Amino acid sequence: MCATGFFSNNKRGVEGMNAFRTGFLIALFFMVLGSVVSVRALAQGDACCPAYRVVCQTVYEEHQVTAYRLVRETVYQQQQITRKVPVWETQTRERRYMVTRPVRETSIREERYMVQRPVWETQVRDESYNRVRNVVETEQREERYKVQRPVWETSEREERYTVMRPVTETVEQERRYTVMRPVVRYETRYADQGCYVDQVSVVPGPVVRRGLTWMPAAPVVNPTTGLLQYQRPGLVWANVRAPAQQVVAKVWKPNLVAQQVPVTQYCPQEVVQKIPVQVCRYVSEQRVRKIPVRTCRIVQEERVRMVPHTTCRQVVERVEKKVPVRVCHFVQEERVRQIPVTVCRYVQEKRVEPYQVRVCHMVEKQETINVPRTVCRKVPVTYTYRVPRTVMLRVPIE
């Protein structure tokens, strides 16, 4: 059933396309025939009979068709299955192993060793020493020396110097500065006062199928040589497109309008202004002044002074001192001590340890499951398709 519905739909589509192709070829034939007739009439110069031209128009006829489409449904079916389920059991087992146990035995041995025993004795030691004492004696002696005594003398000398005396005068000076004055001028500017208008554009239709199509004569480019050649009209194997559709879109239509706009600019202008200015100039003038000068000269003098002189001499004295001192010396002695000695030896033993083990074995178990299955059924669908038909109209030529 599914294959029959599919082929029936394809058959209707092929019939529609054959009808469209036949109508298109008939319209093309009548168009060529009308153009030939109109050319002959114009050539003969028959002014009494009106001339006509053939115009082809495409008319779409609606046809209603009932087809079937496949609908898939999932159906669940119960089924008995047998599967193996793991079952765990706990078993007790014994593990035998060997261990090494340490055994310690203690014995006593005799050890002889030497020690140093201290013995103290008292002795008298002579620590007599010499003590040195200083004896200071003061004497005076006469000392002659020379000194430099300064002697100051005052004298005057003349000094000539030049001073700059300020002289103030008032003069007029010109001051030039720039002033920005506004100047108004008019400029022509263009403003866009357009609006949105409806623009109709033709959109080519999508590709319907691929087959034989009538192609008119047109210049084409040879892909092998790249030269432009003329292709004759005829049937070619190409893509067949649906009729073009007209789409209306909003497009901005510009409208430029000239306007006079005032523009203010600041232009620089030079201004001259006279300002009184006080100018100070300096005049040189020579002056004389007396400067006192102090002169110092050194005069030598001999003087006498008494200088105290201190003399130190050392006197040696003997000091007797007896100090008792304890002296220690060591005497060797032999001693005996008892030392416990522990000996460790290892003895092997057999031991038994119980442990638990989990064992798994498989058990068969029956279950009922739902197995999904996809079932296809046909559902009638009614749709409308449009078959193009070409109509030939005679339009008089003015």
C-alpha positions in Angstrom: 0.0 0.0 0.0 2.8 2.4 0.8 4.6 1.8 -2.5 1.3 2.2 -4.4 0.5 5.6 -2.8 4.1 6.8 -3.4 4.0 5.8 -7.1 0.6 7.3 -7.6 1.7 10.7 -6.2 4.8 10.6 -8.5 2.7 9.8 -11.5 0.4 12.8 -10.8 3.4 15.0 -10.5 4.9 13.8 -13.8 1.6 14.3 -15.6 1.4 17.8 -14.2 4.9 18.6 -15.4 4.3 17.1 -18.9 1.1 19.2 -19.2 3.2 22.3 -18.2 5.9 21.5 -20.7 3.3 21.0 -23.5 1.6 24.2 -22.7 4.9 26.1 -22.7 5.9 24.7 -26.1 2.5 25.6 -27.6 2.7 29.2 -26.2 6.2 29.5 -27.6 5.0 28.4 -31.0 2.1 30.8 -31.1 4.4 33.6 -29.9 6.8 33.0 -32.8 3.9 32.7 -35.2 2.4 36.0 -34.1 5.7 37.9 -34.3 6.2 36.6 -37.9 2.6 37.6 -38.9 3.0 41.1 -37.4 6.4 41.6 -39.2 4.9 40.6 -42.5 2.0 42.9 -42.0 4.2 45.8 -41.3 6.4 45.0 -44.3 3.5 45.0 -46.7 2.4 48.4 -45.4 -1.2 47.5 -45.0 -2.6 50.5 -43.1 -6.2 49.4 -43.3 -6.0 46.2 -41.3 -4.9 46.6 -37.6 -1.8 44.6 -36.5 -1.9 42.4 -33.5 0.7 40.8 -31.3 0.3 37.6 -29.3 0.8 37.9 -25.5 1.2 34.7 -23.4 -0.3 34.7 -19.9 0.1 31.9 -17.4 -3.1 30.7 -15.7 -3.0 28.4 -12.6 -5.8 25.8 -12.2 -6.3 24.3 -8.8 -6.7 20.5 -8.5 -7.6 18.6 -5.3 -5.8 15.3 -4.8 -6.2 12.7 -2.0 -3.0 10.9 -1.1 -1.9 8.6 1.7 0.9 9.1 4.1 2.5 6.6 6.4 2.1 6.9 10.2 4.3 4.9 12.4 3.0 3.6 15.7 4.8 1.6 18.5 3.0 -1.5 19.7 4.2 -3.4 22.8 4.0 -7.2 22.8 4.5 -9.3 26.0 7.2 -12.0 25.8 8.5 -14.6 28.2 12.3 -14.7 28.6 14.6 -16.7 30.8 17.7 -15.1 32.2 20.3 -16.1 34.8 20.4 -14.2 38.1 23.6 -14.3 40.3 23.0 -15.6 43.8 25.7 -15.0 46.5 26.4 -17.3 49.4 28.8 -17.0 52.3 31.0 -20.1 53.1 33.5 -20.5 56.0 36.9 -21.9 55.2 40.2 -22.6 57.1 43.6 -21.2 56.3 46.7 -23.0 57.7 50.0 -21.1 58.0 53.3 -21.2 59.9 54.4 -18.4 62.3 57.7 -17.8 64.0 57.5 -17.1 67.8 60.4 -15.5 69.6 61.7 -17.2 72.9 63.9 -15.2 75.2 66.4 -16.7 77.8 68.3 -14.7 80.4 71.8 -15.6 81.9 74.3 -13.8 84.1 78.0 -13.3 83.3 80.8 -11.8 85.4 82.7 -8.7 84.2 85.9 -7.2 85.6 86.9 -3.6 85.1 89.4 -1.0 86.4 88.4 2.3 88.1 90.4 5.4 89.1 89.8 6.4 92.8 90.7 10.0 93.8 93.1 10.6 96.8 93.4 14.2 98.2 96.5 15.6 99.9 97.3 19.1 101.4 100.5 21.0 100.4 101.9 24.5 101.2 102.9 26.5 98.2 105.1 29.7 98.3 103.4 32.6 96.5 105.7 35.5 97.6 105.9 38.5 95.2 107.7 41.9 94.8 105.5 45.0 95.0 106.7 48.2 93.2 105.7 51.5 94.6 106.1 54.9 92.8 107.5 57.9 94.6 106.6 61.3 93.0 108.9 64.4 93.4 108.1 68.0 92.1 110.8 70.6 91.0 110.7 74.0 89.1 112.9 75.1 86.3 113.3 78.3 84.2 112.2 78.3 80.5 112.7 81.1 78.0 110.6 81.4 74.9 109.8 84.0 72.1 106.3 85.3 71.2 105.0 87.1 68.2 103.0 90.2 69.3 100.7 91.9 66.6 100.9 95.7 66.3 97.9 97.4 64.4 98.3 100.7 62.4 95.3 102.6 60.8 95.7 104.5 57.4 93.3 105.9 54.8 93.2 105.4 51.0 91.0 106.9 48.2 88.8 104.6 46.1 87.1 105.7 42.9 84.0 103.8 41.7 81.2 104.3 39.2 77.5 104.2 40.0 74.5 103.9 37.7 71.9 106.6 38.6 68.3 105.8 37.4 66.5 108.4 35.3 62.7 107.9 34.7 61.0 109.1 31.5 57.4 108.7 30.2 57.0 107.7 26.5 54.0 106.4 24.4 54.2 102.9 22.9 51.9 101.3 20.3 50.4 98.0 21.4 48.9 95.8 18.7 46.5 93.0 19.5 44.1 90.8 17.5 40.3 90.9 18.1 37.9 88.2 16.8 34.9 89.9 15.3 31.8 87.9 14.2 31.0 87.7 10.5 27.7 86.2 9.3 27.5 84.5 5.8 25.0 82.2 4.2 25.8 78.7 2.9 23.8 76.4 0.7 23.1 73.1 2.3 21.1 70.2 0.9 18.6 68.3 3.1 17.1 64.9 2.3 13.3 65.3 2.5 12.4 62.0 0.8 9.9 59.3 1.8 9.5 55.5 1.6 7.8 54.2 -1.6 6.8 50.7 -2.7 9.2 49.0 -5.1 8.2 45.8 -6.9 11.0 43.3 -7.5 10.9 39.9 -9.2 12.3 37.0 -7.2 13.2 33.9 -9.3 11.4 30.7 -8.2 13.1 27.7 -6.6 14.3 24.7 -8.7 11.4 22.3 -9.2 13.1 19.5 -11.1 15.9 18.8 -13.6 14.9 17.9 -17.2 14.6 19.1 -20.8 13.9 22.8 -21.1 13.7 25.1 -24.2 16.5 27.6 -24.2 16.5 30.6 -26.5 19.4 31.7 -28.5 22.0 33.7 -26.5 25.7 34.4 -26.3 27.6 32.1 -23.9 31.2 31.7 -22.8 33.0 28.4 -23.7 34.5 27.0 -20.5 37.3 25.3 -22.4 38.6 28.2 -24.5 37.1 31.1 -22.6 35.8 32.7 -25.9 32.3 34.1 -26.4 30.3 32.1 -28.8 26.6 32.0 -30.0 24.4 29.2 -28.8 21.5 28.1 -31.0 18.0 27.7 -29.6 16.8 24.3 -28.6 16.0 21.8 -25.9 18.7 21.4 -23.2 19.0 19.4 -20.0 18.8 22.0 -17.2 17.1 22.9 -14.0 13.4 23.8 -14.3 12.4 26.6 -11.9 9.0 27.7 -10.7 7.5 30.9 -12.0 9.0 34.1 -10.6 7.2 35.9 -7.8 6.8 39.7 -7.4 7.8 41.0 -4.0 6.9 44.5 -2.8 9.4 46.2 -0.6 9.7 49.6 1.1 12.5 51.7 -0.5 13.6 55.1 0.6 13.2 57.7 -2.3 15.6 60.6 -1.7 14.6 64.2 -2.4 17.4 66.8 -2.0 16.2 70.3 -1.2 18.6 73.3 -1.1 18.4 75.5 2.0 20.3 78.8 2.9 21.8 78.4 6.4 23.4 81.3 8.2 26.9 80.5 9.4 28.7 82.8 11.9 32.5 82.9 11.7 34.9 84.9 13.8 37.6 86.7 11.7 40.7 88.1 13.3 41.2 91.9 13.2 44.3 93.8 14.3 43.8 96.8 16.6 46.5 99.5 17.4 46.4 101.2 20.8 48.8 103.9 22.3 49.7 103.3 25.9 51.9 105.7 28.1 54.9 103.7 29.4 57.5 104.8 32.0 61.0 104.0 30.8 63.8 103.9 33.3 67.4 104.5 32.0 70.6 104.5 33.9 73.3 107.2 33.7 76.8 106.4 34.8 78.4 108.7 37.5 81.9 108.6 39.0 82.4 109.0 42.8 85.3 109.1 45.3 85.3 107.7 48.8 88.0 107.3 51.5 88.3 103.9 53.0 90.2 103.3 56.4 92.8 100.5 56.1 94.2 98.7 59.2 97.6 97.2 58.8 99.0 94.6 61.1 102.7 93.9 61.7 104.3 91.3 64.0 107.0 92.2 66.6 109.0 89.4 68.4 109.5 89.5 72.2 111.5 87.2 74.6 109.8 86.1 77.8 110.7 83.9 80.8 108.4 81.5 82.7 108.8 79.0 85.6 107.7 75.5 84.6 107.0 72.9 87.4 108.8 69.6 86.7 107.6 66.3 88.3 109.9 63.2 88.6 108.7 59.7 89.5 111.0 56.9 90.8 110.1 53.3 91.7 110.8 51.6 95.0 110.7 47.7 95.2 109.3 45.9 98.3 109.2 42.1 99.0 105.8 40.6 100.2 105.8 37.1 101.8 102.8 34.8 101.2 102.3 31.0 102.0 99.1 29.4 100.5 97.9 25.8 101.5 96.8 23.8 98.3 94.9 20.6 98.1 96.3 18.2 95.5 94.3 15.2 94.1 95.9 12.1 92.5 94.2 8.9 91.3 94.7 5.3 92.4 93.7 2.4 90.2 91.4 -0.4 91.6 90.0 -3.6 90.1 86.2 -4.3 90.5 83.8 -7.1 89.5 80.1 -6.7 88.5 77.3 -9.1 87.4 75.7 -8.4 83.9 72.4 -10.1 82.9 72.5 -11.3 79.2 69.2 -12.1 77.3 69.4 -14.5 74.3 66.4 -14.6 71.8 65.7 -17.6 69.6 62.8 -18.3 67.3 60.4 -21.3 67.3 58.1 -22.1 64.4 54.4 -23.0 65.1 51.4 -24.1 62.9 48.2 -22.1 63.2 44.7 -22.4 61.8 42.6 -19.3 60.9 39.0 -19.4 59.8 37.8 -16.9 57.1 34.6 -16.3 55.1 34.3 -16.4 51.3 31.4 -15.2 49.2 30.5 -17.6 46.4 28.4 -16.7 43.4 26.3 -19.2 41.3 23.8 -18.5 38.6 20.1 -19.4 38.9 17.6 -19.3 36.0 14.7 -16.9 36.4 11.7 -16.3 34.1 10.4 -12.8 33.4 7.7 -11.2 31.2 8.9 -8.2 29.2 7.3 -5.8 26.7 8.9 -5.9 23.3 8.3 -2.7 21.2 7.3 -3.2 17.6 6.7 -0.4 15.0 3.5 -0.7 12.9 2.9 1.4 9.8 -0.6 2.5 8.7 -1.9 4.8 5.9 -3.7 8.0 6.7 -5.6 9.8 3.9 -4.4 13.4 3.3 -6.1 15.8 0.9 -4.0 18.6 -0.6 -4.5 21.1 -3.5 -1.8 21.7 -6.1 -1.8 24.3 -9.0 -1.3 23.3 -12.6 0.0 26.2 -14.9 -1.8 26.7 -18.3 -0.7 29.2 -20.9 -3.4 31.3 -22.5 -2.7 33.2 -25.8 -4.1 36.8 -26.1 -4.1 39.1 -29.1 -3.2 42.6 -28.3 -3.5 45.3 -31.1 -0.3 47.1 -31.9 -0.7 50.9 -31.9 
